[in-house]
Amino acid sequence: EVEAEGGTAGGGGVTVYCLIDYCLLLINSPTVVQLVQWKQPRMSAVAFGLSFLVLVSVATLSIISVVSYLLLACLCVTITFRVYKAVIQAVQKSDDGHPFRSLLERDISVSSESVRLLTDQSLIHLNWFISQSRRLLLVQDLVDSLKLAAVMWLMTYIGSVFNGVTIMILADIMFFTTPLIYQKKKVRQTVNNILTQKRRQEGKTESRLSEHMVRSRSGAM
């Protein structure tokens, strides 16, 4: 009963806060922060370019064609590099071995602990989604269900203008450009504030000097 009352009283807030917390956990990941804030420009450019290219390809082609083209491009690069290294080794009569030996010998097996941790985290989010869906669809709280209906009604209009891939492309562009623009404006605003403070200090200093000169002249007279 206590859980039901708590869910009815503050269900909407709990739902919104859980979604916000989940998004913040994803965004606050160190790797994501470095990519979004362009702390490593090359990695950020590669991530943005690949994600944008994949989304545009999915928008124009089928997902099967996109996956096939990506694998073909990867194979073209690796096979070309493999043949090039083989020719170089034959000409130089060297025995450097396979060019991808370090990658082939690297352990990429997934540990049971990683799977268990991922499963536990996924299970938490899945249970939360199921409980919230049941609460909203079965109208445990009329206000929250009406809010969901209003949002879904608004999404029908958005869906008639944009499809899912277009929204993902716009989100990808905003995800990589908004923090960079914000940082540049923040730095510019900081510089402007420093310059404004220096100008104010210079103005105060000039006014004090002028007052001092006036007093000294009046004292001399």
Backbone as numpy.savetxt, mean C-alpha at the origin, in Angstrom:
# Nx Ny Nz CAx CAy CAz Cx Cy Cz
-26.10 -13.79 26.22 -26.92 -12.59 26.22 -26.06 -11.33 26.22
-24.96 -11.37 27.02 -24.09 -10.22 27.07 -23.44 -9.97 25.70
-23.04 -11.08 25.03 -22.43 -10.93 23.72 -23.43 -10.39 22.72
-24.67 -10.85 22.79 -25.69 -10.38 21.86 -25.95 -8.90 22.06
-26.08 -8.49 23.38 -26.33 -7.08 23.64 -25.17 -6.22 23.18
-23.94 -6.70 23.44 -22.77 -5.94 23.00 -22.71 -5.82 21.50
-23.03 -6.91 20.78 -23.01 -6.85 19.32 -24.09 -5.96 18.79
-25.30 -5.94 19.48 -26.39 -5.10 19.01 -26.12 -3.64 19.29
-25.51 -3.37 20.45 -25.31 -1.97 20.83 -24.23 -1.31 20.01
-23.14 -2.00 19.82 -22.03 -1.36 19.12 -21.54 -2.16 17.95
-22.43 -2.89 17.28 -22.01 -3.76 16.18 -21.41 -3.00 15.03
-22.05 -1.86 14.66 -21.53 -1.10 13.54 -20.14 -0.58 13.81
-19.93 -0.06 15.06 -18.61 0.43 15.39 -17.57 -0.65 15.38
-17.96 -1.85 15.90 -17.01 -2.96 15.93 -16.63 -3.37 14.52
-17.62 -3.42 13.62 -17.34 -3.81 12.24 -16.39 -2.84 11.56
-16.68 -1.54 11.72 -15.84 -0.53 11.09 -14.43 -0.55 11.67
-14.36 -0.65 13.01 -13.04 -0.65 13.65 -12.23 -1.88 13.27
-12.87 -3.04 13.13 -12.16 -4.24 12.73 -11.61 -4.11 11.31
-12.42 -3.54 10.42 -11.95 -3.33 9.05 -10.78 -2.35 9.02
-10.89 -1.27 9.81 -9.81 -0.28 9.84 -8.54 -0.90 10.41
-8.69 -1.68 11.49 -7.51 -2.32 12.09 -6.85 -3.28 11.12
-7.66 -4.03 10.38 -7.09 -4.98 9.41 -6.34 -4.25 8.31
-6.91 -3.15 7.81 -6.23 -2.38 6.77 -4.95 -1.73 7.30
-5.01 -1.24 8.55 -3.82 -0.62 9.11 -2.71 -1.64 9.33
-3.08 -2.86 9.75 -2.07 -3.89 9.92 -1.39 -4.22 8.60
-2.17 -4.24 7.52 -1.59 -4.51 6.21 -0.71 -3.37 5.74
-1.19 -2.13 5.93 -0.45 -0.97 5.44 0.80 -0.72 6.28
0.72 -1.02 7.59 1.85 -0.75 8.48 2.92 -1.83 8.41
2.78 -2.78 7.52 3.84 -3.77 7.34 5.10 -3.06 6.85
6.27 -3.40 7.42 7.50 -2.69 7.01 7.76 -2.74 5.52
7.53 -3.91 4.91 7.77 -4.03 3.46 6.83 -3.13 2.67
5.54 -3.12 3.06 4.57 -2.29 2.35 4.88 -0.81 2.53
5.27 -0.43 3.74 5.60 0.98 4.00 6.79 1.42 3.16
7.82 0.58 3.05 8.98 0.93 2.23 8.61 1.07 0.76
7.73 0.20 0.27 7.32 0.28 -1.12 6.47 1.51 -1.38
5.52 1.78 -0.50 4.58 2.88 -0.72 5.26 4.24 -0.56
6.14 4.36 0.41 6.83 5.63 0.65 8.04 5.82 -0.26
8.31 4.89 -1.16 9.38 5.00 -2.14 10.74 5.20 -1.46
10.96 4.47 -0.35 12.26 4.54 0.31 13.32 3.83 -0.53
12.89 2.84 -1.30 13.76 2.17 -2.27 13.13 2.37 -3.65
13.50 3.43 -4.35 12.80 3.80 -5.59 12.75 2.68 -6.62
13.82 1.91 -6.75 13.82 0.84 -7.75 12.78 -0.23 -7.42
12.76 -0.67 -6.17 11.79 -1.68 -5.77 10.37 -1.16 -5.88
10.15 0.09 -5.49 8.81 0.67 -5.59 8.38 0.80 -7.04
9.32 1.23 -7.90 8.99 1.36 -9.32 8.67 0.01 -9.94
9.44 -1.02 -9.58 9.17 -2.36 -10.11 7.82 -2.88 -9.61
7.54 -2.70 -8.32 6.27 -3.17 -7.76 5.09 -2.44 -8.39
5.20 -1.11 -8.52 4.12 -0.33 -9.12 3.94 -0.68 -10.59
5.06 -0.81 -11.32 4.97 -1.14 -12.74 4.37 -2.51 -12.99
4.81 -3.50 -12.22 4.28 -4.85 -12.40 2.81 -4.93 -12.03
2.44 -4.34 -10.89 1.04 -4.39 -10.48 0.15 -3.66 -11.47
0.60 -2.51 -11.95 -0.19 -1.75 -12.93 -0.30 -2.51 -14.24
0.81 -3.12 -14.69 0.79 -3.88 -15.94 -0.12 -5.09 -15.84
-0.08 -5.79 -14.72 -0.93 -6.97 -14.55 -2.40 -6.57 -14.53
-2.74 -5.49 -13.82 -4.14 -5.07 -13.73 -4.66 -4.59 -15.09
-3.83 -3.84 -15.83 -4.26 -3.40 -17.16 -4.41 -4.59 -18.09
-3.52 -5.57 -17.97 -3.62 -6.76 -18.80 -4.89 -7.55 -18.48
-5.20 -7.66 -17.19 -6.42 -8.37 -16.80 -7.65 -7.63 -17.31
-7.57 -6.29 -17.37 -8.71 -5.50 -17.86 -8.93 -5.69 -19.35
-7.87 -5.95 -20.09 -7.99 -6.08 -21.55 -8.01 -7.53 -22.02
-7.39 -8.43 -21.26 -7.31 -9.83 -21.65 -7.92 -10.71 -20.57
-8.02 -11.99 -20.86 -8.52 -12.92 -19.87 -7.40 -13.26 -18.88
-7.77 -13.74 -17.72 -6.79 -14.06 -16.70 -5.87 -15.20 -17.15
-6.42 -16.12 -17.96 -5.60 -17.21 -18.48 -4.53 -16.68 -19.41
-4.90 -15.73 -20.28 -3.92 -15.14 -21.19 -2.86 -14.36 -20.44
-3.27 -13.64 -19.40 -2.31 -12.85 -18.62 -1.29 -13.76 -17.95
-1.77 -14.83 -17.32 -0.86 -15.77 -16.66 0.07 -16.43 -17.67
-0.48 -16.79 -18.83 0.34 -17.43 -19.86 1.42 -16.49 -20.38
1.06 -15.24 -20.64 2.05 -14.27 -21.12 3.13 -14.00 -20.07
2.74 -13.91 -18.80 3.72 -13.68 -17.75 4.71 -14.84 -17.65
4.18 -16.07 -17.71 5.07 -17.23 -17.65 5.96 -17.32 -18.88
5.41 -16.98 -20.05 6.23 -16.98 -21.27 7.35 -15.94 -21.19
7.02 -14.75 -20.69 8.04 -13.72 -20.55 9.14 -14.17 -19.57
8.72 -14.77 -18.46 9.71 -15.26 -17.49 10.59 -16.35 -18.11
9.98 -17.27 -18.85 10.75 -18.33 -19.49 11.70 -17.79 -20.56
11.25 -16.79 -21.30 12.14 -16.19 -22.32 13.38 -15.60 -21.68
13.20 -14.92 -20.56 14.34 -14.30 -19.87 15.28 -15.37 -19.32
14.72 -16.36 -18.61 15.57 -17.37 -17.98 16.26 -18.27 -19.01
15.54 -18.68 -20.06 16.16 -19.54 -21.09 17.25 -18.78 -21.84
16.97 -17.51 -22.18 17.99 -16.72 -22.86 19.24 -16.56 -22.00
19.04 -16.28 -20.73 20.19 -16.13 -19.83 20.93 -17.44 -19.65
20.19 -18.54 -19.59 20.81 -19.87 -19.44 21.66 -20.21 -20.66
21.13 -19.96 -21.87 21.88 -20.25 -23.10 23.07 -19.32 -23.21
22.91 -18.06 -22.85 24.01 -17.11 -22.93 25.15 -17.54 -22.01
24.84 -17.93 -20.80 25.88 -18.38 -19.87 26.55 -19.67 -20.37
25.76 -20.56 -20.98 26.34 -21.79 -21.51 27.32 -21.50 -22.64
26.97 -20.55 -23.52 27.86 -20.18 -24.62 29.13 -19.54 -24.08
28.99 -18.65 -23.09 30.16 -17.99 -22.50 31.09 -19.02 -21.85
30.51 -19.99 -21.14 31.32 -21.02 -20.51 32.02 -21.89 -21.55
31.36 -22.17 -22.68 31.97 -22.98 -23.73 33.12 -22.24 -24.40
32.94 -20.93 -24.62 33.99 -20.15 -25.27 35.18 -19.98 -24.34
34.91 -19.67 -23.09 35.99 -19.44 -22.13 36.51 -20.73 -21.50
35.84 -21.85 -21.83 36.23 -23.15 -21.29 36.31 -23.13 -19.75
35.27 -22.55 -19.17 35.18 -22.48 -17.71 34.08 -23.41 -17.23
34.10 -23.69 -15.98 33.11 -24.59 -15.38 32.46 -23.89 -14.19
31.70 -22.84 -14.52 31.02 -22.09 -13.45 29.74 -22.78 -12.99
29.27 -23.75 -13.74 28.06 -24.46 -13.35 26.79 -23.72 -13.79
25.70 -24.13 -13.23 24.40 -23.57 -13.58 24.31 -22.13 -13.10
23.85 -21.19 -13.95 23.79 -19.78 -13.52 22.78 -19.53 -12.40
21.79 -20.40 -12.27 20.79 -20.24 -11.22 21.02 -21.25 -10.08
22.27 -21.64 -9.87 22.55 -22.66 -8.86 22.15 -22.19 -7.47
22.46 -20.94 -7.14 22.13 -20.43 -5.80 20.63 -20.44 -5.55
19.87 -20.11 -6.59 18.41 -20.12 -6.44 17.87 -21.55 -6.39
18.47 -22.45 -7.18 17.99 -23.84 -7.18 18.32 -24.55 -5.87
19.43 -24.18 -5.24 19.82 -24.82 -4.00 19.18 -24.18 -2.77
18.52 -23.07 -2.96 17.88 -22.40 -1.82 16.65 -23.18 -1.38
16.47 -23.26 -0.08 15.33 -23.99 0.48 14.09 -23.10 0.42
13.11 -23.50 -0.38 11.88 -22.72 -0.52 10.67 -23.49 0.00
10.94 -24.56 0.72 9.84 -25.34 1.28 9.13 -24.56 2.39
7.85 -24.74 2.47 7.04 -24.05 3.48 7.02 -24.89 4.74
7.38 -24.27 5.85 7.41 -25.00 7.11 6.00 -25.18 7.67
5.86 -26.19 8.49 4.55 -26.45 9.10 4.14 -25.33 10.04
5.13 -24.68 10.70 4.79 -23.58 11.59 4.22 -22.39 10.82
4.79 -22.11 9.63 4.26 -21.02 8.82 2.84 -21.31 8.36
2.61 -22.55 7.95 1.26 -22.94 7.52 0.28 -22.85 8.69
0.71 -23.31 9.86 -0.16 -23.27 11.03 -0.47 -21.82 11.43
0.55 -20.96 11.39 0.32 -19.55 11.73 -0.60 -18.88 10.73
-0.37 -19.14 9.44 -1.23 -18.56 8.41 -2.65 -19.08 8.53
-2.80 -20.36 8.84 -4.13 -20.94 9.01 -4.86 -20.34 10.19
-4.14 -20.14 11.28 -4.77 -19.55 12.47 -5.23 -18.12 12.19
-4.38 -17.35 11.53 -4.77 -15.98 11.20 -5.94 -15.94 10.23
-5.90 -16.81 9.23 -7.02 -16.86 8.27 -8.30 -17.30 8.95
-8.19 -18.23 9.89 -9.36 -18.72 10.60 -9.99 -17.63 11.44
-9.16 -16.78 12.04 -9.69 -15.67 12.84 -10.49 -14.72 11.97
-9.92 -14.34 10.83 -10.62 -13.42 9.93 -11.86 -14.08 9.32
-11.78 -15.37 9.02 -12.93 -16.06 8.45 -14.08 -16.14 9.45
-13.77 -16.47 10.68 -14.82 -16.53 11.71 -15.43 -15.15 11.95
-14.59 -14.11 11.95 -15.13 -12.76 12.11 -16.05 -12.40 10.94
-15.65 -12.75 9.72 -16.47 -12.43 8.55 -17.80 -13.18 8.59
-17.76 -14.45 9.00 -18.99 -15.24 9.06 -19.94 -14.68 10.11
-19.40 -14.36 11.28 -20.26 -13.84 12.36 -20.85 -12.49 12.00
-20.05 -11.62 11.37 -20.56 -10.31 10.97 -21.59 -10.43 9.85
-21.35 -11.34 8.91 -22.32 -11.55 7.83 -23.64 -12.07 8.37
-23.57 -13.00 9.30 -24.80 -13.51 9.91 -25.54 -12.41 10.65
-24.80 -11.59 11.39 -25.43 -10.54 12.18 -26.10 -9.50 11.29
-25.44 -9.16 10.17 -25.99 -8.13 9.29 -27.12 -8.66 8.42
-26.94 -9.86 7.87 -27.95 -10.40 6.95 -29.21 -10.85 7.68
-29.08 -11.31 8.90 -30.24 -11.73 9.69 -30.80 -10.60 10.55
-30.35 -9.39 10.31 -30.90 -8.16 10.92 -30.89 -8.26 12.44
-29.73 -8.56 13.00 -29.61 -8.51 14.45 -29.72 -7.07 14.94
-29.14 -6.16 14.18 -29.27 -4.73 14.46 -29.83 -4.07 13.20
-31.02 -3.49 13.30 -31.70 -2.93 12.14 -30.91 -1.79 11.53
-30.29 -0.95 12.36 -29.55 0.20 11.85 -28.34 -0.25 11.02
-27.59 -1.23 11.54 -26.42 -1.71 10.82 -26.81 -2.39 9.52
-27.92 -3.15 9.52 -28.37 -3.80 8.30 -28.80 -2.76 7.26
-29.46 -1.68 7.72 -29.85 -0.62 6.79 -28.62 0.10 6.23
-27.59 0.24 7.07 -26.34 0.83 6.57 -25.72 -0.04 5.49
-25.71 -1.36 5.72 -25.18 -2.27 4.71 -25.99 -2.21 3.43
-27.33 -2.13 3.55 -28.17 -2.03 2.36 -27.88 -0.73 1.59
-27.66 0.37 2.33 -27.35 1.63 1.66 -26.01 1.57 0.95
-25.02 0.94 1.57 -23.71 0.82 0.94 -23.80 -0.06 -0.30
-24.52 -1.17 -0.22 -24.67 -2.05 -1.37 -25.44 -1.36 -2.50
-26.45 -0.55 -2.14 -27.19 0.21 -3.15 -26.27 1.21 -3.84
-25.38 1.85 -3.06 -24.42 2.77 -3.65 -23.42 2.03 -4.53
-23.03 0.82 -4.13 -22.08 0.05 -4.92 -22.67 -0.37 -6.26
-23.99 -0.50 -6.35 -24.61 -0.83 -7.65 -24.38 0.29 -8.66
-24.43 1.54 -8.20 -24.16 2.66 -9.09 -22.68 2.73 -9.46
-21.82 2.46 -8.48 -20.40 2.45 -8.78 -20.07 1.32 -9.76
-20.71 0.16 -9.56 -20.47 -0.97 -10.46 -20.97 -0.72 -11.87
-22.00 0.12 -12.02 -22.49 0.42 -13.37 -21.54 1.34 -14.12
-20.70 2.08 -13.39 -19.74 2.99 -14.02 -18.37 2.35 -14.15
-17.92 1.70 -13.07 -16.61 1.06 -13.06 -16.78 -0.43 -12.78
-15.92 -1.22 -13.40 -15.87 -2.63 -13.02 -14.81 -2.83 -11.95
-14.71 -4.04 -11.45 -13.79 -4.31 -10.35 -12.34 -4.07 -10.70
-11.95 -4.42 -11.92 -10.55 -4.24 -12.32 -10.21 -2.76 -12.44
-11.14 -1.95 -12.94 -10.89 -0.52 -13.04 -10.71 0.11 -11.67
-11.54 -0.31 -10.72 -11.40 0.20 -9.36 -10.07 -0.23 -8.76
-9.63 -1.46 -9.05 -8.34 -1.92 -8.55 -7.19 -1.14 -9.17
-7.32 -0.77 -10.46 -6.27 0.03 -11.11 -6.19 1.41 -10.46
-7.35 2.04 -10.24 -7.35 3.35 -9.58 -6.80 3.26 -8.16
-7.16 2.19 -7.45 -6.65 2.01 -6.09 -5.15 1.79 -6.09
-4.64 1.06 -7.09 -3.20 0.82 -7.19 -2.46 2.13 -7.44
-3.00 2.96 -8.33 -2.36 4.25 -8.60 -2.37 5.14 -7.36
-3.51 5.21 -6.69 -3.60 6.04 -5.48 -2.71 5.48 -4.38
-2.60 4.16 -4.30 -1.82 3.52 -3.24 -0.34 3.88 -3.34
0.15 4.01 -4.57 1.57 4.30 -4.76 1.87 5.79 -4.92
0.89 6.60 -5.31 1.16 8.01 -5.57 0.76 8.93 -4.41
-0.30 8.57 -3.68 -0.78 9.46 -2.61 0.26 9.68 -1.52
0.91 8.63 -0.97 1.93 8.89 0.05 3.09 9.73 -0.45
3.50 9.53 -1.71 4.61 10.31 -2.26 4.24 11.78 -2.39
3.03 12.05 -2.88 2.58 13.44 -3.00 2.43 14.07 -1.62
1.93 13.28 -0.67 1.76 13.79 0.69 3.11 14.14 1.32
4.11 13.30 1.11 5.44 13.57 1.66 6.04 14.83 1.04
5.88 15.00 -0.28 6.42 16.20 -0.93 5.74 17.45 -0.43
4.41 17.41 -0.28 3.70 18.57 0.24 4.06 18.84 1.69
4.29 17.77 2.45 4.67 17.95 3.85 6.04 18.60 3.96
6.98 18.14 3.13 8.31 18.75 3.14 8.23 20.21 2.70
7.44 20.49 1.66 7.30 21.86 1.18 6.68 22.75 2.25
5.66 22.22 2.95 5.02 22.98 4.01 5.99 23.23 5.16
6.82 22.23 5.48 7.81 22.40 6.54 8.81 23.48 6.18
9.28 23.46 4.93 10.23 24.49 4.47 9.59 25.86 4.50
8.33 25.95 4.06 7.63 27.24 4.09 7.47 27.75 5.52
7.17 26.84 6.46 7.03 27.25 7.86 8.36 27.77 8.41
9.46 27.07 8.06 10.78 27.52 8.53 11.12 28.90 7.96
10.85 29.08 6.65 11.12 30.38 6.03 10.25 31.47 6.64
8.99 31.14 6.94 8.10 32.13 7.55 8.60 32.53 8.93
9.04 31.54 9.71 9.57 31.85 11.03 10.83 32.71 10.94
11.72 32.40 9.98 12.93 33.21 9.81 12.59 34.63 9.40
11.59 34.79 8.52 11.19 36.13 8.10 10.61 36.91 9.27
9.82 36.22 10.10 9.28 36.90 11.28 10.39 37.32 12.23
11.37 36.42 12.42 12.48 36.76 13.29 13.29 37.92 12.73
13.51 37.92 11.40 14.22 39.02 10.78 13.44 40.33 10.92
12.11 40.22 10.75 11.29 41.43 10.91 11.35 41.97 12.32
11.30 41.07 13.31 11.41 41.52 14.70 12.77 42.14 14.97
13.81 41.50 14.41 15.16 42.04 14.61 15.30 43.42 13.98
14.77 43.61 12.78 14.83 44.91 12.12 14.06 45.96 12.90
12.88 45.58 13.41 12.09 46.54 14.19 12.81 46.94 15.47
13.46 45.97 16.11 14.22 46.29 17.33 15.40 47.21 17.01
16.09 46.91 15.90 17.21 47.76 15.52 16.76 49.17 15.20
15.65 49.28 14.47 15.14 50.62 14.15 14.74 51.38 15.41
14.09 50.69 16.35 13.73 51.34 17.60 14.97 51.78 18.38
15.98 50.89 18.38 17.21 51.23 19.09 17.91 52.44 18.45
17.90 52.51 17.12 18.51 53.64 16.44 17.75 54.92 16.72
16.42 54.82 16.75 15.62 56.01 17.06 15.90 56.50 18.46
15.98 55.57 19.40 16.26 55.96 20.80 17.65 56.59 20.93
18.62 55.98 20.21 19.97 56.54 20.30 20.04 57.95 19.70
19.33 58.18 18.62 19.30 59.52 18.03 18.63 60.51 18.96
17.50 60.10 19.52 16.79 61.02 20.43 17.64 61.30 21.66
18.40 60.32 22.15 19.27 60.55 23.30 20.41 61.48 22.95
20.93 61.36 21.71 22.03 62.25 21.31 21.58 63.69 21.16
20.34 63.89 20.74 19.82 65.24 20.59 19.54 65.82 21.95
